[in-house]
Amino acid sequence: MSYEVSQLRGAVRGAVITPADDSYDKVRAVWNGMIDRRPAIIVRCADPSDVAAAIRFAADNGLPLAVRGGGHNVSGNAIVDDGLVVDLSGMREVHVDAERRRVRAAGGATIGDVDAATQRAGLAVPLGLVSETGIAGLTLGGGVGWLRRAYGLACDNLLAAEVVTATGEIVRASEDENPNLLWALRGGGGNFGVVTSFEYCAYPIGPDVHLTLVFHPWRDAPRAMRHYRDWAPSTPDEVSALGVLWHAPPIDEIPAEYHHEPVFAFAAMHLGEPADGERELAPLREFGDPIANLSGTMPYLEVQQLFDEDYPAHELRYYWKSLYFDRLDDTTLDELAELNAASPSPHSNIDLWQLGGAMSRVGADETAFGDRSASFMIGIEANWENAADDDANIAWARRVFDTLQPRSTGTEYLNFPGFYENGSDGVRRAFGANYERLAKLKKEYDPTNLFRLNQNIEPA
């Protein structure tokens, strides 16, 4: 090594981990089981000053830099070969100001951390659907969850942030301080610095909500998909739904003969009074002849953890893509059915996200995230067990993407990016007219592109 790790250890409060440490393999592991990278240094930061010291060390020594919040990024960009990892996973404090409905969460916090703290005050922050996801990457990339149609994306509810820039300076971004930086953080990814603290709006939610979760046999999937598509535009903002092309999980509530067989599921949550939710979601529960109905009133916390077991850390291998659609025509739905049936893994799924509502009423130029006019997003999730099946499962996901793209808007949700193989073209399409402004801000805050392991925006 041409640098002295002892200097870094003397500059930070947290632990500095190298390949010589017994904990190295455990610490470098991330959620996606197919990501196996070996950084030179992992700095487990204790506070923003540690983050600043680690950034300066990486810059001074020409080391590639990765930033780890929850480590849940599908592409695995939380870890880097032969570089330095700024690891925020020990910084998970959450403070709730119930009177002002404001929440401050450290950069390593997970959705579960925030949910647990806010629900004690009868509140919730719009975040994602899997509680083990880190809030940092989710928010900086947009953040779609059960509250998206009522209260918008996670990034729409970001009020302020503490950011460590590429020079190691600690700054605050808010409407009053560095407002252009706040605009960029609302969907612009990790391009502008390491966010060590997020401040959000929170809303009264729960403790109980109504969830509809109904599984249909594959023979009924074509009709069920069309029913979902036609029902979705008429729902109030309190409803957020998914249509899921799946293979039935082997749970007791689903008859054994359907386990691992193709199915279509309705999944929808109403965030208001459970009785209102039961009424609003009746058209999904009463459709057809389902093989299983898991609907009911349940704690919001339970809904937020509902899919956690389907996405175990380190165990499965993941490759996800996405596309937006203004409409889902019959041809697209028929192709989706064929593609789901052809999936090489029973753990994979294709999700039809209902959009609209509050998230669509934010102007394209109001946040870095950009255009929200699409009616649906299709999430393509290849999830499998064995390394020997990598090529087949990635090829399947790309086949789904390539088949659907001609009828899509042509843009992706950058939190479901594959391995960013579409490069700068995909990033430019996603940000649209906002890209040039983002590139100028990138030059201001990170002119050398130190923060490049992300949905990267090159400095203007």
C-alpha positions as CSV (number, residue, x, y, z in Angstrom):
1,M,0.0,0.0,0.0
2,S,1.2,3.5,-0.9
3,Y,-0.9,5.0,2.0
4,E,-0.8,4.7,5.7
5,V,-4.0,3.2,7.2
6,S,-2.7,4.1,10.6
7,Q,-3.2,7.7,9.7
8,L,-6.8,7.1,9.0
9,R,-7.3,5.1,12.2
10,G,-5.9,8.0,14.1
11,A,-8.4,10.4,12.4
12,V,-11.7,8.6,13.1
13,R,-13.7,7.4,16.1
14,G,-15.1,4.4,14.3
15,A,-13.5,1.2,13.2
16,V,-11.2,0.9,10.2
17,I,-11.4,-2.6,8.7
18,T,-9.0,-4.1,6.2
19,P,-8.6,-7.6,4.7
20,A,-6.3,-8.4,7.6
21,D,-9.2,-8.1,10.1
22,D,-11.2,-11.2,11.2
23,S,-14.5,-9.2,10.7
24,Y,-13.6,-8.2,7.1
25,D,-15.7,-10.8,5.2
26,K,-18.8,-10.2,7.4
27,V,-18.5,-6.4,7.1
28,R,-18.0,-6.4,3.4
29,A,-21.1,-8.5,2.7
30,V,-24.1,-6.6,1.2
31,W,-27.7,-7.6,0.7
32,N,-27.4,-8.9,-2.9
33,G,-25.8,-12.3,-2.6
34,M,-24.2,-12.1,-6.0
35,I,-22.1,-9.1,-5.1
36,D,-18.6,-10.3,-3.9
37,R,-16.2,-7.3,-3.8
38,R,-13.1,-6.8,-1.8
39,P,-12.4,-3.2,-0.7
40,A,-9.0,-2.2,0.6
41,I,-10.5,-0.2,3.5
42,I,-13.9,-0.1,5.2
43,V,-14.5,2.8,7.6
44,R,-17.4,2.1,9.9
45,C,-18.2,5.8,10.7
46,A,-19.4,6.9,14.1
47,D,-20.3,10.5,13.1
48,P,-20.1,13.0,10.2
49,S,-16.5,13.9,11.1
50,D,-15.5,10.3,10.5
51,V,-17.3,10.5,7.1
52,A,-15.3,13.7,6.3
53,A,-12.0,12.1,7.3
54,A,-12.7,9.0,5.2
55,I,-13.7,11.1,2.1
56,R,-10.5,13.2,2.4
57,F,-8.4,10.1,2.8
58,A,-9.9,8.4,-0.3
59,A,-9.5,11.6,-2.4
60,D,-5.9,12.2,-1.3
61,N,-4.9,8.6,-2.0
62,G,-6.7,8.2,-5.3
63,L,-8.9,5.4,-3.9
64,P,-12.3,4.6,-5.5
65,L,-15.0,5.5,-3.1
66,A,-18.2,3.6,-2.2
67,V,-20.9,4.7,0.2
68,R,-22.9,2.2,2.3
69,G,-26.1,3.1,4.0
70,G,-28.3,0.1,4.4
71,G,-26.3,-1.9,1.8
72,H,-29.5,-2.8,0.1
73,N,-28.8,-1.3,-3.4
74,V,-29.6,-4.0,-6.0
75,S,-26.6,-3.1,-8.1
76,G,-24.2,-3.6,-5.2
77,N,-22.7,-0.1,-5.4
78,A,-22.3,0.1,-1.6
79,I,-19.1,-1.9,-2.0
80,V,-16.1,-1.5,-4.3
81,D,-13.0,-3.6,-5.2
82,D,-9.7,-2.1,-4.0
83,G,-11.2,1.1,-2.8
84,L,-12.6,2.7,0.4
85,V,-16.1,2.2,1.7
86,V,-17.7,4.9,3.8
87,D,-19.9,2.6,5.9
88,L,-22.8,4.4,7.7
89,S,-24.5,1.3,9.0
90,G,-23.7,2.1,12.6
91,M,-25.3,5.6,12.3
92,R,-29.0,4.6,12.7
93,E,-30.4,7.1,15.2
94,V,-34.0,8.3,14.6
95,H,-35.5,11.4,16.4
96,V,-39.2,12.1,16.1
97,D,-40.8,15.5,16.8
98,A,-44.4,14.4,17.1
99,E,-45.8,17.9,17.6
100,R,-44.2,19.3,14.4
101,R,-44.5,16.0,12.6
102,R,-40.8,16.0,11.7
103,V,-38.4,13.2,11.7
104,R,-34.6,13.3,11.7
105,A,-32.8,10.0,10.8
106,A,-29.1,9.2,10.5
107,G,-27.8,8.1,7.1
108,G,-27.4,4.4,8.1
109,A,-31.0,4.0,9.3
110,T,-33.3,1.5,7.7
111,I,-37.0,1.8,6.9
112,G,-37.6,-0.4,9.9
113,D,-35.7,1.9,12.2
114,V,-37.8,4.9,11.0
115,D,-41.1,3.0,11.1
116,A,-40.5,1.7,14.7
117,A,-39.8,5.2,15.9
118,T,-42.5,7.1,14.1
119,Q,-45.3,4.5,14.8
120,R,-44.8,5.1,18.5
121,A,-46.0,8.6,17.8
122,G,-48.8,7.5,15.4
123,L,-46.8,8.8,12.4
124,A,-45.1,7.5,9.3
125,V,-42.7,8.8,6.7
126,P,-43.3,7.8,3.1
127,L,-40.6,5.3,2.4
128,G,-40.4,1.9,0.7
129,L,-41.9,-1.6,1.0
130,V,-39.1,-3.7,2.5
131,S,-38.2,-2.7,6.1
132,E,-34.5,-3.7,5.8
133,T,-33.9,-1.2,3.0
134,G,-31.7,1.7,3.9
135,I,-33.4,5.1,3.8
136,A,-30.4,6.8,2.2
137,G,-30.2,5.2,-1.2
138,L,-34.0,4.9,-1.3
139,T,-34.6,8.6,-0.7
140,L,-31.8,9.9,-2.9
141,G,-33.1,7.8,-5.8
142,G,-36.8,8.7,-5.3
143,G,-38.4,6.2,-3.0
144,V,-41.8,4.5,-3.9
145,G,-43.8,2.9,-1.2
146,W,-47.3,2.3,0.2
147,L,-47.8,6.1,0.9
148,R,-46.7,7.3,-2.6
149,R,-50.2,8.2,-3.8
150,A,-51.3,9.9,-0.7
151,Y,-48.1,11.8,0.2
152,G,-45.6,11.4,-2.6
153,L,-42.2,9.9,-2.9
154,A,-39.7,9.7,-0.1
155,C,-37.6,12.4,-1.8
156,D,-40.7,14.7,-2.0
157,N,-40.8,14.6,1.8
158,L,-37.2,15.4,2.4
159,L,-37.1,18.8,4.2
160,A,-33.4,19.1,4.9
161,A,-30.2,17.1,5.0
162,E,-26.7,17.2,6.5
163,V,-24.2,16.4,3.7
164,V,-20.5,15.8,3.6
165,T,-19.1,17.0,0.3
166,A,-16.2,15.8,-1.8
167,T,-13.9,18.1,0.0
168,G,-14.9,16.8,3.4
169,E,-16.9,19.9,4.2
170,I,-20.1,19.4,6.3
171,V,-23.0,21.5,5.0
172,R,-26.7,21.7,5.5
173,A,-29.2,21.6,2.6
174,S,-32.6,23.0,3.1
175,E,-35.0,25.6,1.6
176,D,-33.0,28.3,3.3
177,E,-29.4,26.9,3.1
178,N,-28.0,25.5,-0.1
179,P,-31.5,25.1,-1.7
180,N,-30.0,24.0,-5.0
181,L,-28.3,21.1,-3.2
182,L,-31.6,20.1,-1.6
183,W,-33.3,20.1,-5.0
184,A,-30.5,17.8,-6.3
185,L,-30.8,15.4,-3.3
186,R,-34.5,15.0,-4.0
187,G,-34.0,12.2,-6.5
188,G,-30.5,13.0,-7.9
189,G,-28.9,10.0,-6.2
190,G,-25.6,10.0,-4.3
191,N,-23.8,12.2,-6.7
192,F,-23.4,15.3,-4.5
193,G,-22.0,14.0,-1.2
194,V,-22.6,11.6,1.6
195,V,-25.9,12.4,3.5
196,T,-25.3,11.8,7.2
197,S,-28.8,13.0,8.3
198,F,-32.2,13.2,6.7
199,E,-35.1,15.3,7.9
200,Y,-38.6,14.4,6.7
201,C,-42.2,15.3,6.9
202,A,-44.3,12.7,8.7
203,Y,-48.1,12.0,8.6
204,P,-50.7,10.4,10.9
205,I,-50.9,6.7,9.9
206,G,-52.2,3.6,11.7
207,P,-51.7,1.9,14.0
208,D,-54.0,-0.3,11.9
209,V,-54.7,-0.2,8.1
210,H,-56.5,-2.4,5.7
211,L,-54.5,-4.6,3.3
212,T,-55.9,-6.6,0.4
213,L,-53.7,-9.5,-0.7
214,V,-55.4,-12.0,-3.0
215,F,-53.8,-14.7,-5.1
216,H,-55.4,-16.0,-8.4
217,P,-54.5,-19.1,-10.3
218,W,-52.6,-18.7,-13.5
219,R,-55.6,-19.6,-15.7
220,D,-57.3,-16.4,-14.5
221,A,-54.3,-14.2,-14.8
222,P,-55.2,-12.5,-18.1
223,R,-58.6,-11.4,-16.8
224,A,-57.2,-10.4,-13.4
225,M,-54.5,-8.2,-14.9
226,R,-57.0,-6.4,-17.1
227,H,-59.3,-6.0,-14.1
228,Y,-56.4,-4.4,-12.1
229,R,-55.4,-2.2,-15.0
230,D,-59.0,-0.9,-15.4
231,W,-59.6,-0.5,-11.7
232,A,-56.4,1.4,-10.8
233,P,-57.3,4.9,-12.3
234,S,-60.5,5.2,-10.3
235,T,-59.0,4.8,-6.8
236,P,-58.6,7.6,-4.2
237,D,-55.2,8.8,-3.2
238,E,-55.5,6.8,0.1
239,V,-55.0,3.6,-2.0
240,S,-51.7,2.3,-3.3
241,A,-51.6,-1.0,-5.2
242,L,-49.5,-3.5,-6.9
243,G,-50.4,-6.3,-9.4
244,V,-47.8,-9.0,-9.0
245,L,-47.0,-11.7,-11.6
246,W,-45.3,-14.3,-9.4
247,H,-44.9,-17.9,-8.5
248,A,-46.9,-18.8,-5.4
249,P,-44.7,-18.8,-2.3
250,P,-44.9,-22.1,-0.3
251,I,-47.0,-20.8,2.6
252,D,-49.7,-22.6,4.4
253,E,-52.4,-20.1,3.3
254,I,-51.9,-21.2,-0.4
255,P,-52.9,-24.8,-1.4
256,A,-49.8,-26.9,-1.9
257,E,-50.6,-27.7,-5.5
258,Y,-50.0,-24.1,-6.4
259,H,-46.7,-23.7,-4.6
260,H,-44.0,-22.4,-7.0
261,E,-46.5,-22.3,-9.8
262,P,-47.3,-19.1,-11.7
263,V,-49.9,-16.9,-10.1
264,F,-51.2,-13.3,-10.2
265,A,-51.8,-11.4,-7.0
266,F,-53.5,-8.2,-6.0
267,A,-51.7,-6.3,-3.2
268,A,-53.2,-3.0,-2.1
269,M,-53.2,-0.9,1.1
270,H,-55.6,1.8,2.2
271,L,-54.0,4.1,4.7
272,G,-57.2,5.5,6.3
273,E,-59.8,3.9,8.6
274,P,-59.7,0.2,8.1
275,A,-63.5,0.1,7.4
276,D,-63.0,2.6,4.6
277,G,-60.2,0.6,3.2
278,E,-62.2,-2.6,3.2
279,R,-64.9,-0.9,1.2
280,E,-62.6,0.8,-1.3
281,L,-60.6,-2.4,-2.0
282,A,-63.7,-4.6,-2.3
283,P,-63.4,-4.7,-6.1
284,L,-60.1,-6.5,-5.8
285,R,-61.2,-9.0,-3.1
286,E,-64.5,-9.8,-4.9
287,F,-63.0,-10.5,-8.3
288,G,-62.9,-14.0,-9.7
289,D,-62.3,-17.2,-7.8
290,P,-59.0,-16.7,-5.8
291,I,-56.9,-19.6,-4.5
292,A,-56.0,-17.6,-1.3
293,N,-57.2,-14.4,0.3
294,L,-54.9,-13.0,3.0
295,S,-56.7,-9.7,3.3
296,G,-57.5,-8.0,6.5
297,T,-56.9,-5.2,9.1
298,M,-53.4,-5.3,10.4
299,P,-50.8,-3.0,12.0
300,Y,-49.1,-0.7,9.5
301,L,-45.7,-2.0,10.9
302,E,-46.8,-5.5,9.9
303,V,-47.7,-4.3,6.3
304,Q,-44.3,-2.7,6.1
305,Q,-42.6,-6.0,6.9
306,L,-44.9,-8.1,4.8
307,F,-42.4,-8.8,2.0
308,D,-39.2,-8.9,4.1
309,E,-39.0,-12.7,4.0
310,D,-39.1,-12.7,0.2
311,Y,-35.9,-10.7,0.0
312,P,-33.4,-12.3,2.4
313,A,-30.0,-10.7,2.8
314,H,-27.0,-12.6,1.4
315,E,-29.0,-15.6,0.6
316,L,-30.6,-14.8,-2.8
317,R,-29.0,-13.2,-5.9
318,Y,-30.8,-10.2,-7.3
319,Y,-31.0,-8.3,-10.6
320,W,-33.8,-5.7,-11.0
321,K,-34.8,-3.5,-13.9
322,S,-37.8,-1.2,-14.4
323,L,-39.8,0.8,-17.0
324,Y,-42.6,3.4,-16.9
325,F,-45.8,3.2,-18.8
326,D,-48.5,5.7,-19.7
327,R,-50.9,2.8,-20.3
328,L,-50.8,-1.0,-20.2
329,D,-52.5,-2.3,-23.4
330,D,-53.7,-5.9,-23.9
331,T,-50.6,-6.8,-25.9
332,T,-48.3,-5.7,-23.0
333,L,-50.3,-7.7,-20.5
334,D,-50.3,-10.8,-22.6
335,E,-46.5,-10.5,-23.1
336,L,-46.1,-10.1,-19.3
337,A,-48.0,-13.3,-18.7
338,E,-45.8,-15.3,-21.1
339,L,-42.6,-13.8,-19.7
340,N,-43.6,-14.6,-16.1
341,A,-44.3,-18.2,-17.0
342,A,-40.9,-18.4,-18.6
343,S,-39.0,-17.2,-15.5
344,P,-36.2,-19.6,-14.7
345,S,-36.6,-19.0,-10.9
346,P,-39.8,-19.3,-8.8
347,H,-38.5,-16.4,-6.7
348,S,-38.7,-13.9,-9.5
349,N,-41.6,-11.6,-10.1
350,I,-42.9,-8.8,-12.3
351,D,-44.6,-6.0,-10.4
352,L,-47.2,-3.6,-11.8
353,W,-47.0,-0.5,-9.6
354,Q,-50.0,1.8,-9.6
355,L,-48.8,5.4,-9.8
356,G,-50.6,8.7,-9.8
357,G,-52.0,10.6,-6.9
358,A,-49.8,12.9,-4.9
359,M,-46.6,11.8,-6.4
360,S,-47.8,12.8,-9.9
361,R,-48.8,16.3,-8.8
362,V,-45.2,17.3,-8.2
363,G,-43.9,19.2,-11.3
364,A,-41.0,17.6,-13.3
365,D,-38.7,20.5,-12.5
366,E,-39.6,20.8,-8.8
367,T,-37.3,18.0,-7.8
368,A,-34.3,16.3,-9.5
369,F,-36.4,13.1,-9.8
370,G,-38.1,14.6,-12.8
371,D,-41.2,13.5,-14.7
372,R,-44.0,11.6,-12.8
373,S,-46.7,11.5,-15.4
374,A,-46.7,7.8,-16.0
375,S,-49.7,5.7,-14.8
376,F,-47.7,2.5,-14.1
377,M,-44.2,1.3,-13.3
378,I,-43.2,-2.2,-14.1
379,G,-40.6,-3.6,-11.8
380,I,-38.7,-6.6,-13.2
381,E,-37.2,-8.7,-10.4
382,A,-35.0,-11.6,-11.1
383,N,-34.3,-13.3,-7.7
384,W,-32.6,-16.7,-7.6
385,E,-30.5,-19.0,-5.4
386,N,-27.4,-20.4,-7.2
387,A,-24.5,-18.8,-8.9
388,A,-24.7,-21.3,-11.7
389,D,-28.0,-19.8,-12.7
390,D,-26.7,-16.2,-12.9
391,D,-26.6,-16.0,-16.7
392,A,-30.1,-17.5,-17.2
393,N,-31.8,-15.2,-14.7
394,I,-30.1,-12.0,-15.8
395,A,-30.9,-12.9,-19.4
396,W,-34.6,-13.4,-18.5
397,A,-34.8,-10.0,-16.8
398,R,-33.2,-8.3,-19.8
399,R,-35.5,-10.2,-22.1
400,V,-38.5,-8.8,-20.2
401,F,-37.0,-5.3,-20.4
402,D,-36.2,-5.5,-24.1
403,T,-39.7,-6.9,-24.9
404,L,-41.5,-4.2,-23.0
405,Q,-39.4,-1.1,-23.8
406,P,-40.9,-0.2,-27.2
407,R,-44.3,0.5,-25.5
408,S,-42.9,2.2,-22.4
409,T,-42.0,5.8,-21.9
410,G,-38.3,4.7,-22.4
411,T,-37.3,5.7,-18.9
412,E,-36.3,3.6,-15.8
413,Y,-36.7,4.1,-12.1
414,L,-33.0,4.5,-11.1
415,N,-33.4,2.5,-7.8
416,F,-34.1,-0.5,-10.0
417,P,-31.3,-0.1,-12.5
418,G,-29.9,-3.5,-13.3
419,F,-26.1,-2.9,-13.0
420,Y,-26.4,0.5,-14.7
421,E,-25.4,-1.1,-17.9
422,N,-27.3,1.5,-19.8
423,G,-24.7,4.0,-18.7
424,S,-25.1,7.8,-19.1
425,D,-27.8,7.4,-21.8
426,G,-30.1,5.7,-19.3
427,V,-29.4,8.3,-16.6
428,R,-30.0,11.2,-19.0
429,R,-33.3,9.7,-20.1
430,A,-34.4,9.2,-16.5
431,F,-33.6,12.8,-15.5
432,G,-34.8,14.3,-18.7
433,A,-34.7,18.1,-18.8
434,N,-33.3,18.2,-15.3
435,Y,-30.0,16.6,-16.4
436,E,-28.2,19.7,-17.4
437,R,-29.0,21.5,-14.1
438,L,-27.8,18.4,-12.2
439,A,-24.6,18.3,-14.2
440,K,-23.8,21.9,-13.3
441,L,-24.5,21.2,-9.6
442,K,-22.3,18.1,-9.9
443,K,-19.4,20.3,-11.1
444,E,-20.0,22.6,-8.2
445,Y,-20.1,19.9,-5.5
446,D,-18.0,17.1,-6.9
447,P,-15.9,18.4,-9.9
448,T,-13.7,15.3,-9.9
449,N,-16.6,12.8,-9.8
450,L,-15.4,11.2,-6.6
451,F,-19.0,10.0,-6.0
452,R,-19.4,8.0,-9.1
453,L,-20.6,4.6,-7.9
454,N,-24.3,5.5,-8.4
455,Q,-26.7,6.6,-11.1
456,N,-23.8,8.8,-12.2
457,I,-24.1,12.3,-13.4
458,E,-20.9,13.5,-15.0
459,P,-19.8,17.1,-14.0
460,A,-20.7,19.6,-16.6
